[in-house]
Amino acid sequence: MSKRIVTAVALIGAAGIISGCALEQPSAGCIVQDSTDYPWQAVYVLKNGDATKSCGQLKGEALGVWKYVQFTKDEKTQQLTKVSSKLALRPEGLAARFEPVTYDDEVLNADGSVKVDEDGEAVFEEITADRVPGARNDDYSIAKLSTALSETLADEPDEKGLCSTSGFKPATVTTTAVTRTDEESGEVITVAAAESLSYAFTDVKVYSDPSAPGTQLTGTLKYSDGPGCEAEYTVLALWPQVECDPDAFASPTEANAADRCDVGSGLNPDFDAVCVAGIGPGGSAACVPNPATGVPAFKKK
């Protein structure tokens, strides 16, 4: 399987030479902006589930999005023939479980006693532990386990500009608990709890139009964070991930437009985007498609 990154290029001629000339252009197909350099930003709107349970409190996160194209090669002519396209989604919540956990623990002497310094204080060292054993140095396993891959991605958008997918396989990551033992009390302290997270995407569609080539998507997510807890969400996402200021929407005449997901933010200024707190980098606020509009989300003109 080989990956193709598609870039839309616009050729603009001198004013007066090509203005007013209406030519029908061939479709560029279903373009998907790649997450290699910049992630997408998703917001999750609860459809079915208990909002008081942990699985019903998913708000949003960074999302890795990639388009893959599968080819076959004619051994005689070496000519490549396209077989199918696929869409890959990698939620930050899954990928982050492969990051090692670090914590401070007491250093022991050979006899098992706690080592102390010249002031009689316990000496600590930083410990690094994997939540998914053996996966830290295996990038392929990390990518495979934390990525939901579709069976198909449409070659051409429909009349609404949406490129459909089908056959997403759930992406599931199971972690082991990381614990340490307090040497004085003998108490076992949980540094990171064991978890089993599952993301099952369905009905995912990418909006691909010359005005916004592959920069918005929507779909449905069934999310589980353990036995007996499952919730269903509407997924709304856009590219690229952009931080914002929720308070800027309260006083738009005084606030910087970029803080309102508008001009200067890095997003298409025609997007109908809103700012949601707690879903951006480090828990900051981030721009997402307006849930009241859905995808495609554009300002009314």
N, C-alpha and C positions, 0 to 999 in steps of 0.2 A: 504494500500500500504506500503510495506516495502522496505528499501533501502539496496542494497548489494554493498559493496566496494570490488572490485576484485584486487588482487595483484598477479603479476607474480613472481614466484620463480624459480631460476635457480639452479640446482644441478650440481656441478662441482667436478669431481673425480680426483684422482691422475694422473699426466701425465704419459703416457705409458700404463695405465690400460684401459682407455676408449677412448684414442685418436685414430682416424681413424675408429671408429665404427659408421657407418651411420644408425641410427634408425629413422624411421618415427614417429614423435610425433603427438598426437591428437591435434586438434585446441583448443586454449584456448578461442575461441569465440571472441566476440566484447568487448574488454576491454576499459574502459573510465577512465582516471585519474580523481580523485575526487578533487573538489575545496575547500573542507572543510578547509584545512590548507594553500594551495597555489592556488591563482587564475590562470586562463589562461590569455594569452595576445592576443588580437585581433587587426588586422589592417583592415581598410575598404578601398577598392579601388573602386572609383566611376565608375559605369557602365552607368547609365542613370540618368539625372537630371542636374539642373543648378548649377554649381560650385560657382556661385556668391551669391546664396541664402543660408540661414542658414542651411537648411536641406541637402544641397549639400556639406557641409564642415565638415562632420563627418570624423575624421581621424583614430580613434581606441581607445580602452579602455580595462580595465580589464574585464574579462568575467568569471562568475561563471558557471561551467559545472558539471553536475551530471548525473549518470545513475541510474534509478529506475527500480526495478523488481517487477511486480505484481504477487501475488500468490492467489490460492484458497486453502481452507483447507477442507479435508474430515472429517466430524464431527465424523464418526465412528473410523477411523484409525488415525486421526490427521495428516495424511500425506499431505504435501504441494505439490501442482502442479503448475508449472510456467504457467502463462497465457500470459504475454507479457512484453516487456522491453520498457522503454521510456527514452528520453533524455531531460534534462532540461537545459536551457540557461538563465542566469540572467545577463544582461548588467549592468555595473557600472552606466551608465547614468540614468537608471531607479531606481536602488536601492538607489542612492545618493539623489534622490528627497524626500526620506522619512527622511533624516537627518534634524533636526530642524535648523532654521536660528537664529543666535544670533546677536543682534545689541544694541547699546547704545542709551538710550532715556532719556529725561529730567524728573526729579522727580518733581511731582506737590504737592503743599500744598493743604489743605482741601478746600481752596477757589478757586482752579484752577490755581493759580499763580505758577510760576516756583520757586522751592526751590533753595536757594543759600547758599554757605558756608560762612565762616567768612571773606573771601576776596571778597565776592560779586559775585563769579563765580557760574554759574549754576551747580547743582549737577546732575550727570548722574547715571543711573543704567543699568545693562545688562538685556536685555529682550530676552527670548527664545520663538520662535513661530514655529508652525508646518506648513509646506507647504501642507501636506495632513492631514486635521484635524482628530484628534483621532487615527491616525495610529502609533504614536511614540512608544506606549507600546504594540502594537499588532503585534508580530513577524510573526504570520501566515498570516495575511493580507498583510504585507509587502512582504513576500516571494511569495505569490500567485499573487499579482498584478504586481510584477516586474519580473516574471519568465515566459518565453515562454516554453511550454511543448509539446513535440511531442506525437502523438498517437502511433507510433511504432519506435523501434530501432531494426535493424537486429540482429539476434543471431550469425551469422557468417559473416565474411568479404567476399567481392567478390574477383575475381581473381587479382584485383589490391590492395587488402588489405583494401578496404574502406567499412565501415559499414554504410548503408543507413538509413535514417529516413523518416517519412512521417507524414503529418497532424499536423504541428505546428500551434498552435493558437496564434494570435498576442498578445503581452503583451503591455498594454497601461496604462499610469499613467497620471492623471490630477491633477494639483496643483492649489491652490488658491493664489492670490496675497497677499503678506505680506507688509503692509504699516504702516507708522507712520506720525504723523502730527507735523510740526514745530510750537511750541507754540507762537513764535513771529510773524511769517508771516502768519500762518494758512495754509501754503502750505502742500499738501499731498505728501509725499516722498515715492517712491516705493523701498522697501528693496529687495524684490524678486518678479519678475513678475509671473503672472499666466502662466502655460504652459500645453500643452497636447502632450505627446510624445508617439509614437507608433513604436514598433519593430515587423516586420513580417518576420520570417525566413522561407526559403524554401530550398529544395535540400541540406540539411545539411548532411555531411558525415564525419565520424571519421575514421582516419587511425589507424588500429590495426594490428600490426605485431610483431613477437618476437623481432625484432630489435628496435621497437618503439611502445610499447603497449599502444595505446590510448592517444598519446601525440600531435597529430596534427588534425586539422579539417578544413573543408571548407564548404562554403554554399553561399546563396544569402540572402541579407537583403533589405527589403523595409522599409525605415525609414521616418517618418513624425514628424515634430515638430510644427504642426499647420495646420489649414485649408489652402488648396491651395499650400502646400509645401511638396512634396514627392520626394525622391531620391532612386535609387537602387544601391546597393553596392555588390561587391564580398567580402566575409568574409574569412580571413585567420587567423588562430589562432594556438598557440602552448602552451604547458605546460612544466614547470611552467613559471610564469611571471619573467623576468630577465631584469634588467636595463643594459644599455650599453653606449658607447660613440661614437656618429656618426663620430667624427674626427678621431677615431682610424682606420677607414676603409681607410682613405686617406693615411696613412703611416703605413701599416700593419707590416713592418719589424721592426719598432721601438715601436709600441704600444703593450700593454699587450694583450695577446690572449683573456682573459676573457672579455675585453672591446669590442671585436669584435664578441661577441656571440659564442666564440669558446671554446677551452679547458680551464677549470677552471671557466666557467661562470655558471655552473649548468645545462646547456643544454646538450643533446646528441651531442658530438663533430662531429657526422656525419651529423647533420642538416645543410641544406643550409639556414642559418638565416641571416637577415640583421637588421641593427639598424635604427629605425624610431624615430625622435624627436617629443616630445609633446604628447605622448600617454601613457607614463609610470606613475608610482606613483608620484603624485604632479606635473605632467606636464613634467617629465623627459623623457629621451629616453628609448626605450625598444626593445627587440629582437622579431622579427616576421618571419614567413616563407617568403622566397624570393618571391615577387609577380611575378617575371619573371619565376619562376619555378612552382609555385602553390603547392598544397598539393597532394601527399607527396613531401616535399622539402628536398632532400638529395644532398650532394656534389657528383660530378662526380668522379669516381675512375679510 
